[in-house]
Amino acid sequence: MNRPAKKNAIGRLFISQMEESLAQLKHDSSVRSVVLRSEVLGTFCSGADLKERAEMKEEEVGPFVSRLRKSVSELADLPVPIIAAIDGTALGGGLEVALACDIRIAATSAKMGLVETKWAIFPGGVYPCVG
């Protein structure tokens, strides 16, 4: 992940890049494991790009969330071990992306949280952890 200006916030570009990467990984039999990491110092993924989301038309939100859920489920379903290397903040949907991985390794400086609970939003919108 490498979106420094937005601290790897999850938006349309993030989802498109994730879809492309997953499509390649699914069909590459030489892949033995995947390490999901950030190129942005101090940030794994800051969660949803709330500014981009606020600019979406109401009819765009549902398909956007569906694409994100599908991508994260496909990440979790890859047939190889997925390792989240968390070096910095992993918040909201960013933490849910990390939770979809098989193994999570965090730096001592990592900060994680489901901040959406402050707004009475139930976590699990990206990757349902229960069920």
C-alpha positions as CSV (number, residue, x, y, z in Angstrom):
1,M,0.0,0.0,0.0
2,N,1.4,3.4,-1.0
3,R,-0.9,6.3,-0.7
4,P,1.0,8.7,1.5
5,A,-1.2,11.8,1.1
6,K,-4.2,9.8,2.4
7,K,-2.4,7.5,4.8
8,N,-3.5,4.5,2.7
9,A,-7.1,5.4,3.2
10,I,-9.5,3.0,1.5
11,G,-11.1,4.6,-1.5
12,R,-11.8,3.8,-5.1
13,L,-8.2,3.7,-6.2
14,F,-7.3,1.4,-3.2
15,I,-10.0,-1.0,-4.2
16,S,-9.1,-1.0,-7.9
17,Q,-5.5,-1.7,-7.0
18,M,-6.5,-4.5,-4.6
19,E,-8.7,-6.1,-7.2
20,E,-5.9,-6.1,-9.8
21,S,-3.4,-7.5,-7.3
22,L,-5.7,-10.2,-6.1
23,A,-6.6,-11.2,-9.7
24,Q,-2.8,-11.7,-10.4
25,L,-2.2,-13.6,-7.2
26,K,-5.1,-16.0,-7.6
27,H,-3.7,-17.3,-10.9
28,D,0.0,-17.4,-10.1
29,S,0.9,-20.8,-8.9
30,S,4.5,-19.7,-8.0
31,V,3.2,-17.5,-5.1
32,R,3.9,-19.3,-1.9
33,S,2.9,-16.5,0.6
34,V,1.9,-12.8,0.5
35,V,3.1,-10.0,2.8
36,L,0.7,-7.1,2.9
37,R,2.5,-4.0,4.0
38,S,2.6,-0.3,3.7
39,E,5.2,1.9,2.1
40,V,3.9,4.8,4.1
41,L,6.0,5.4,7.2
42,G,3.9,5.1,10.4
43,T,0.7,3.9,8.7
44,F,-0.6,0.5,7.7
45,C,-4.0,1.7,6.6
46,S,-6.1,4.5,8.1
47,G,-9.4,3.0,7.2
48,A,-12.1,4.5,4.9
49,D,-11.4,7.6,2.9
50,L,-14.2,9.5,4.6
51,K,-13.7,12.6,2.4
52,E,-14.1,10.5,-0.8
53,R,-17.0,8.7,0.7
54,A,-18.8,11.9,1.6
55,E,-18.5,13.0,-2.0
56,M,-20.1,9.8,-3.3
57,K,-23.7,9.8,-4.5
58,E,-26.0,7.7,-2.4
59,E,-26.3,5.1,-5.1
60,E,-22.5,4.7,-5.4
61,V,-22.0,3.8,-1.7
62,G,-23.6,0.3,-1.8
63,P,-21.5,-0.9,-4.8
64,F,-18.4,0.7,-3.3
65,V,-18.8,-1.2,0.0
66,S,-19.7,-4.4,-1.9
67,R,-16.5,-4.2,-4.0
68,L,-14.5,-3.6,-0.8
69,R,-16.1,-6.6,1.0
70,K,-15.6,-8.8,-2.0
71,S,-11.9,-7.8,-2.2
72,V,-11.2,-8.4,1.4
73,S,-13.0,-11.7,1.3
74,E,-10.9,-12.7,-1.7
75,L,-7.8,-11.7,0.2
76,A,-8.8,-14.0,3.1
77,D,-9.6,-16.8,0.6
78,L,-6.2,-16.8,-1.1
79,P,-4.8,-20.4,-1.0
80,V,-1.5,-19.2,0.5
81,P,-0.6,-17.7,3.9
82,I,-1.2,-13.9,4.0
83,I,0.8,-11.9,6.5
84,A,-0.1,-8.4,7.5
85,A,3.1,-6.4,8.5
86,I,1.6,-3.7,10.7
87,D,4.1,-0.9,11.2
88,G,2.0,2.1,12.3
89,T,-1.7,2.7,12.5
90,A,-4.3,0.2,11.4
91,L,-7.7,1.8,12.0
92,G,-11.3,0.9,11.1
93,G,-11.4,-0.9,7.7
94,G,-7.6,-0.9,7.7
95,L,-7.6,-3.1,10.8
96,E,-10.3,-5.2,9.2
97,V,-8.0,-5.7,6.2
98,A,-5.3,-6.9,8.6
99,L,-7.8,-9.2,10.3
100,A,-8.5,-10.9,7.0
101,C,-4.9,-12.0,6.9
102,D,-3.8,-15.3,8.3
103,I,-1.0,-13.8,10.4
104,R,-0.6,-10.3,11.8
105,I,2.8,-9.1,12.9
106,A,2.9,-5.7,14.5
107,A,5.7,-3.3,15.4
108,T,5.8,-2.2,19.0
109,S,4.8,1.2,17.7
110,A,1.7,-0.1,16.0
111,K,-1.7,1.4,16.9
112,M,-4.9,-0.5,16.1
113,G,-8.5,0.3,16.7
114,L,-12.0,0.1,15.4
115,V,-12.7,3.8,15.7
116,E,-16.1,3.5,14.0
117,T,-17.5,2.4,17.4
118,K,-17.2,6.1,18.5
119,W,-20.0,6.9,16.0
120,A,-22.1,3.8,17.0
121,I,-21.2,2.1,13.7
122,F,-20.8,-1.7,14.1
123,P,-17.4,-2.9,13.0
124,G,-17.2,-5.7,10.5
125,G,-18.5,-3.8,7.5
126,V,-15.4,-4.8,5.5
127,Y,-14.5,-8.2,6.9
128,P,-17.0,-9.9,9.2
129,C,-14.9,-11.3,12.1
130,V,-17.8,-13.4,13.4
131,G,-20.0,-15.9,11.8
